[in-house]
């Protein structure tokens, strides 16, 4: 008998058969002996009520000639087993090994990964997790690999360069070797030999550290979902700018996240602010372009005594009714876009577009770079309460729709996290402005 591994599969080689085993989330193997177990030689084991909780979750028992036992233990029963002959375990269409990609440790550089990435329509994180591309990379390690390679996990895989793929392969080998050396990562229930805990979780740079400062730059670690998996990254260390001159920047973000602070920093750096909210307000003034259209759609009950539109009444209507919100946006967004297009015509100037609904309005297409300003929910709530300008329920609904749009579009170039100190945010913004300045000098 022999045991090998390929990716996440254990390959048990018996005299006549091959057994493939995948532990999935909770599967474990324990070595035992008849003398100190409740198993009887040669009998199918049926757990009784008085048996221990441990035995209750043993689903497979291997009996060896030296009277030792190998117990497969799985609380959640997610593990999988496949039985084949020596002739077909690598070729049988039902064999999971047939669909597996390359072993990362066998790759000399990123040539193979680059060839796969060119045809991959999802993100870099999903490319790393796809076992038909590279085997053995799990969620924790994918986050760590992206961080060490300084590549955003949400970056479209088909935009990766050969150099990016070289770096990803190198960092994959580095992370997996370190994890093996330290016995894996005990984040929840995993243990390795002798029931000892893994130690790689003590080496994690980003995974499981949402809101904590990055070890390299101090920026709070961000968390999002990519392909349904929780994903951690540093918005500063892993930001990637387009390789072109950046003249028009779009900034968006959650309500009370701190967009105005970011906008102010860019203004001080010489950028001309274009405030979409202010343009929208101007469009609703009596006698202006949208005034009559909005009045005809929503009725005179939204008017103040002086004939001007009461924006709080209008907001109250559209927050409760998605159809009404869609109608309002269809009236205002084209007008706002027309004004913005006119304002940014001057090629000699750089502009910052402050647009709360940057993606919903399709205004991201006017931008060379998009920025998303985020902050922790507790911080946003405190700011909203302090301002008293919008009920929390309304703000929560607007924030939810904005986040959904960001996830759908997946086009944000840079995330600035405003959860910690003013100094930490200033560092992120100033670093970004300097990177853009250097890029624009090169692109001239």
C-alpha positions in Angstrom: 0.0 0.0 0.0 1.1 3.6 -0.7 -0.4 7.0 -0.3 0.2 10.0 -2.6 -1.3 13.4 -3.0 -2.4 15.5 -6.0 -3.8 18.9 -5.2 -6.4 18.4 -2.4 -6.9 14.7 -3.2 -5.3 11.8 -1.2 -4.6 8.8 -3.4 -4.7 5.5 -1.5 -2.9 2.8 -3.6 -4.1 -0.7 -2.5 -3.1 -4.0 -4.1 -5.9 -3.9 -6.7 -7.8 -0.7 -6.3 -7.2 3.1 -6.1 -9.2 5.1 -3.5 -9.4 8.9 -4.0 -10.2 10.9 -0.9 -11.1 14.6 -0.6 -11.5 15.9 2.9 -13.5 19.0 2.0 -14.3 21.3 4.9 -14.2 19.1 8.0 -12.8 15.7 7.0 -9.9 14.2 9.1 -8.0 11.0 9.5 -7.1 9.5 12.8 -4.8 6.5 13.5 -6.1 4.1 16.2 -5.7 0.5 17.4 -8.2 -2.2 18.3 -7.0 -2.3 21.9 -8.0 1.4 22.6 -11.1 1.6 20.4 -14.7 0.4 20.3 -14.2 -1.4 17.0 -14.4 -5.1 16.5 -12.2 -6.7 13.9 -14.0 -7.6 10.6 -17.4 -6.2 11.7 -19.2 -3.2 10.1 -19.3 -0.5 12.7 -22.7 0.9 13.7 -22.4 3.7 16.3 -24.6 3.3 19.3 -26.2 6.1 21.3 -23.8 5.6 24.2 -20.8 6.0 21.9 -18.7 9.1 22.2 -19.4 12.1 20.1 -16.2 11.4 18.3 -17.2 7.9 17.2 -20.6 9.3 16.1 -18.8 11.1 13.2 -16.6 8.3 12.1 -17.9 7.2 8.7 -15.1 4.9 7.3 -12.7 2.5 9.0 -9.6 1.0 7.4 -8.4 -2.2 9.0 -4.7 -3.1 8.7 -2.9 -6.4 9.2 -0.9 -5.1 12.1 -4.3 -4.5 13.9 -4.0 -0.7 13.5 -7.0 1.4 12.3 -7.3 4.4 10.1 -10.6 6.3 11.0 -12.2 8.8 8.6 -14.0 11.5 10.8 -16.3 14.1 9.3 -18.8 16.1 11.3 -20.4 17.7 8.2 -20.1 14.7 5.8 -18.8 16.9 3.0 -15.9 14.6 2.3 -15.8 12.6 -1.0 -14.5 9.1 -1.9 -14.0 7.6 -5.4 -12.9 4.0 -6.1 -11.1 3.0 -9.3 -8.7 0.5 -10.7 -5.1 1.2 -11.6 -6.0 1.3 -15.2 -8.6 4.0 -15.1 -8.2 6.3 -12.1 -6.4 8.8 -14.3 -8.6 8.4 -17.4 -12.1 7.5 -16.3 -14.4 10.5 -17.0 -15.9 10.0 -13.5 -12.5 10.4 -11.9 -12.1 13.9 -10.4 -8.4 13.8 -11.2 -9.2 14.0 -14.9 -10.4 17.6 -14.5 -7.6 18.8 -12.4 -5.0 21.4 -13.5 -1.3 21.6 -12.8 0.5 21.1 -9.5 1.9 24.6 -8.6 5.1 23.1 -7.3 5.9 21.7 -10.8 5.6 25.1 -12.5 8.9 26.8 -13.4 7.3 30.1 -14.3 3.9 31.6 -15.2 3.7 30.5 -18.8 1.0 27.9 -18.2 -1.0 30.1 -15.8 -0.8 33.0 -18.4 -2.2 30.7 -21.1 -5.1 29.9 -18.9 -5.7 33.4 -17.7 -6.1 34.8 -21.3 -9.3 32.8 -21.7 -10.6 33.2 -18.1 -13.5 35.6 -17.9 -13.5 35.9 -14.1 -11.3 37.5 -11.5 -7.7 36.7 -10.5 -8.9 35.3 -7.1 -11.3 32.9 -8.9 -8.5 31.9 -11.3 -6.4 30.8 -8.4 -9.2 28.9 -6.7 -10.1 27.1 -9.9 -8.8 23.5 -9.4 -8.9 22.9 -13.2 -6.2 25.5 -13.5 -3.9 25.1 -10.5 -4.6 22.5 -7.8 -4.3 22.8 -4.0 -5.0 26.5 -3.5 -7.8 27.3 -1.0 -9.5 30.5 0.0 -7.1 31.5 2.7 -4.0 31.0 0.5 -5.5 32.7 -2.5 -5.9 35.9 -0.5 -2.4 35.7 0.8 -1.0 35.0 -2.7 -2.7 38.0 -4.2 -1.4 40.2 -1.3 2.2 39.1 -1.7 2.0 39.5 -5.4 0.5 43.0 -4.9 -2.3 42.1 -7.4 -5.9 43.1 -6.6 -8.0 39.9 -6.1 -10.8 41.5 -8.1 -8.6 42.2 -11.2 -9.9 40.5 -14.3 -7.8 37.5 -15.0 -7.6 38.0 -18.7 -5.8 41.4 -18.1 -2.9 39.7 -16.2 0.4 40.0 -17.9 3.0 37.3 -18.2 5.0 39.0 -15.5 1.9 39.0 -13.2 1.6 35.3 -13.7 5.3 34.7 -13.1 4.8 36.5 -9.8 1.6 34.7 -8.9 3.2 31.3 -9.4 6.3 32.3 -7.4 4.1 33.6 -4.5 1.9 30.5 -4.7 4.9 28.2 -4.1 6.1 30.5 -1.3 2.8 30.5 0.5 2.1 26.8 0.1 5.6 25.8 1.2 5.4 28.0 4.3 2.0 26.6 5.1 3.2 23.0 4.8 6.3 23.9 7.0 4.0 25.3 9.7 1.4 22.5 9.6 -1.4 24.4 7.8 -3.8 27.0 9.1 -6.0 26.3 12.1 -8.7 28.9 11.7 -11.6 26.9 13.0 -11.4 23.1 13.5 -8.4 21.9 11.4 -5.5 20.0 13.1 -2.6 18.1 11.7 -0.6 15.1 13.0 -1.0 14.3 16.7 -4.0 16.6 16.9 -1.7 19.6 16.9 -2.9 23.0 15.6 -1.4 24.5 12.5 0.7 27.7 12.9 0.4 29.4 9.4 -2.6 31.4 10.7 -0.1 33.4 12.7 1.6 34.4 9.5 -1.5 35.7 7.7 -1.2 39.2 6.2 -4.8 39.8 5.2 -7.1 36.8 5.7 -9.4 37.2 8.7 -8.0 40.7 9.5 -10.8 42.9 8.2 -10.6 46.4 9.7 -7.1 45.8 11.2 -4.2 47.9 9.9 -2.1 46.4 7.1 1.4 45.4 8.4 3.0 47.3 5.5 1.2 50.5 5.2 -1.4 50.8 8.0 -4.4 50.9 5.7 -7.4 48.9 7.2 -7.7 45.5 5.6 -10.8 45.4 3.4 -13.2 42.5 2.9 -15.6 41.8 0.0 -17.1 38.8 -1.7 -15.6 37.4 -4.9 -17.2 34.3 -6.5 -19.2 33.8 -3.3 -16.1 33.6 -1.1 -15.0 36.1 1.6 -12.0 38.0 0.2 -9.5 40.1 2.2 -7.1 42.6 0.7 -5.2 45.8 1.3 -6.8 48.6 -0.8 -3.5 50.5 -0.7 -0.8 47.9 -1.3 -2.9 46.0 -3.9 -4.2 49.0 -5.9 -3.4 49.0 -9.6 -3.6 52.1 -11.8 -4.4 52.0 -15.5 -1.3 52.3 -17.7 -2.5 55.6 -19.3 -2.7 59.3 -18.5 -5.3 59.9 -15.8 -7.1 63.2 -16.4 -10.7 62.5 -15.2 -11.2 60.6 -11.9 -14.6 59.5 -10.6 -15.1 59.1 -6.9 -18.0 57.4 -5.3 -18.8 55.6 -2.0 -21.2 55.0 0.7 -23.1 57.8 2.4 -21.0 59.4 5.1 -17.9 57.3 4.1 -15.8 60.4 3.6 -15.9 61.3 -0.1 -15.8 65.0 0.6 -12.4 64.5 2.5 -11.0 62.7 -0.5 -12.4 65.3 -2.9 -10.8 68.1 -0.9 -7.4 66.5 -1.0 -7.6 66.2 -4.8 -8.7 69.8 -5.1 -5.6 70.9 -3.1 -3.5 68.9 -5.6 -4.9 70.9 -8.4 -7.9 68.9 -9.6 -11.1 70.7 -10.6 -14.1 69.3 -8.7 -17.3 68.4 -10.6 -20.0 67.8 -8.0 -22.8 65.6 -9.5 -25.1 66.2 -6.5 -24.9 70.0 -6.9 -25.5 69.7 -10.7 -28.6 67.5 -9.9 -29.8 70.2 -7.4 -29.3 72.9 -10.0 -31.3 70.9 -12.5 -34.3 70.8 -10.2 -34.4 74.6 -9.6 -37.6 76.2 -10.9 -37.2 77.1 -14.5 -34.3 74.7 -15.1 -34.2 71.7 -17.4 -35.6 68.9 -15.2 -38.0 71.0 -13.0 -41.1 70.6 -15.2 -40.5 66.9 -16.1 -40.1 66.0 -12.4 -43.2 68.0 -11.4 -45.3 66.2 -14.1 -44.1 62.8 -12.9 -44.4 63.2 -9.1 -47.1 65.8 -8.7 -47.3 69.2 -7.0 -47.2 67.7 -3.5 -43.4 67.8 -3.7 -43.4 71.6 -4.0 -42.6 74.1 -1.2 -44.8 77.2 -0.7 -42.4 79.2 -2.9 -42.9 76.8 -5.8 -39.4 75.1 -5.5 -39.1 71.3 -5.2 -38.8 70.1 -1.7 -36.0 67.6 -2.2 -36.6 65.8 1.1 -40.2 65.0 0.1 -38.9 63.7 -3.3 -36.3 61.6 -1.6 -38.9 60.1 0.7 -41.0 59.0 -2.3 -38.2 57.4 -4.3 -36.5 55.6 -1.3 -39.8 53.7 -0.7 -40.5 53.0 -4.3 -37.9 51.5 -6.7 -40.0 52.2 -9.8 -40.2 55.9 -8.7 -36.5 56.0 -8.2 -35.9 54.5 -11.6 -38.1 57.2 -13.2 -36.4 60.0 -11.3 -32.9 58.8 -12.4 -34.1 58.5 -16.0 -35.0 62.2 -15.9 -32.0 63.5 -14.0 -29.0 61.4 -15.1 -29.0 62.4 -18.8 -29.1 66.1 -17.8 -26.3 65.6 -15.2 -24.2 63.7 -17.7 -24.6 66.5 -20.4 -23.4 69.1 -17.9 -20.4 67.0 -16.8 -19.3 66.2 -20.4 -19.3 70.0 -21.1 -17.3 70.7 -17.9 -14.5 68.2 -18.6 -13.9 69.2 -22.2 -10.8 71.3 -21.3 -7.9 68.8 -22.0 -5.4 71.0 -20.2 -7.1 70.4 -16.8 -7.6 67.4 -14.5 -11.0 66.8 -13.0 -12.5 64.9 -10.1 -16.1 63.8 -10.5 -17.8 63.4 -7.2 -20.8 61.1 -8.2 -22.7 59.1 -5.6 -24.3 56.9 -8.3 -21.2 56.8 -10.6 -21.9 53.3 -11.9 -25.7 53.3 -11.9 -25.7 56.5 -14.0 -23.0 55.0 -16.3 -20.7 58.0 -15.7 -17.8 55.7 -15.0 -17.3 55.6 -18.8 -16.2 59.2 -18.6 -13.4 58.4 -16.1 -9.8 57.3 -16.5 -9.8 56.0 -12.9 -12.6 55.2 -10.4 -12.2 55.4 -6.6 -14.5 53.9 -4.0 -14.4 55.4 -0.5 -15.4 52.9 2.2 -15.6 53.0 5.9 -16.8 50.7 8.7 -20.6 50.6 9.2 -20.3 51.8 12.8 -18.4 54.9 11.7 -21.0 55.7 9.0 -23.8 55.4 11.5 -22.2 57.8 13.9 -21.6 60.3 11.2 -25.2 60.0 10.0 -26.6 60.5 13.5 -24.3 63.5 14.0 -25.5 65.1 10.8 -29.2 64.4 11.3 -29.8 65.0 7.6 -31.1 61.6 6.6 -33.0 58.8 8.5 -30.8 55.8 9.1 -33.2 53.4 7.3 -33.1 55.6 4.1 -29.3 55.7 4.2 -29.0 52.0 4.8 -31.2 51.3 1.7 -29.2 53.7 -0.5 -26.0 52.2 0.7 -27.2 48.7 0.0 -28.2 49.6 -3.6 -24.8 51.3 -4.2 -22.8 48.3 -2.9 -24.9 46.0 -5.2 -24.0 48.2 -8.2 -20.3 48.2 -7.3 -20.3 44.4 -7.0 -22.2 44.0 -10.3 -20.0 46.4 -12.3 -16.7 45.2 -10.6 -14.9 48.2 -12.2 -13.6 50.1 -9.2 -9.9 50.7 -9.7 -9.0 51.9 -6.2 -10.6 51.5 -2.8 -9.8 54.1 -0.1 -10.6 52.9 3.4 -11.6 55.6 5.8 -12.2 53.4 8.9 -9.2 54.3 11.0 -7.5 57.7 11.7 -7.5 60.8 9.6 -3.8 60.3 9.2 -4.2 56.8 7.8 -6.7 58.1 5.2 -4.5 61.0 4.3 -1.6 58.6 3.7 -3.7 56.6 1.3 -4.9 59.6 -0.6 -1.6 61.4 -0.8 0.1 58.2 -2.0 -2.5 57.7 -4.7 -2.1 61.3 -5.9 1.6 60.9 -6.1 1.3 57.6 -8.1 -1.1 59.4 -10.5 1.3 62.3 -10.8 4.2 60.0 -11.7 2.1 58.0 -14.1 1.0 61.2 -15.9 4.6 62.3 -16.2 5.5 59.0 -17.9 2.4 59.2 -20.1 3.0 62.7 -21.5 
